[in-house]
């Protein structure tokens, strides 16, 4: 495959998946600007290795993994500069809805998801917003299925507590 074909193939992939990838970046970061940075950096890395990604059985899994790593790297960078996510105003525009939950409760739930530690938030986003299996989530996060279960369990427990406190 020559460079023009490679570029066209990559462009076609990005155009076909851009909405889903942008949504995942937003769900991982909780901030539109940060999501754009994560997505742009991830796609730059994907392009450098496009031949390998394209040949993979599940290219989306490879891309998700890069996006999670980018999001985690960004988070670590904030911590190194002694900033915290609470020092930034995180604006929720069009938060993801939850089937069977009224819109107000869905927005409240999303705000609580944003407050979870990064690994727990990533596990919840991949499992419930991206609808991946535990095994797929473990592959993306680079951990065991047991770790995914642990992160998810802790996250759901924290969300239940926070939601019950918010309604009390």
Buried (B, 14 or more C-beta within 10 A) or exposed (E): EEEEEBEEBBEEBBEEBEEEBBBBBBBBBBBBEBBBBBBEBBBEBBBEEBEEBBEEEEBBBBBBBBBBBBBBEBBEEBEEEEEEBEEEEBEBEEBBEBEEEEEEBBBBBBBBBBBBEBBBBBBBBBBBBBEBEBEBBBBBBEBEBEBBBBBBEBBBEBBEEBBEEEEE
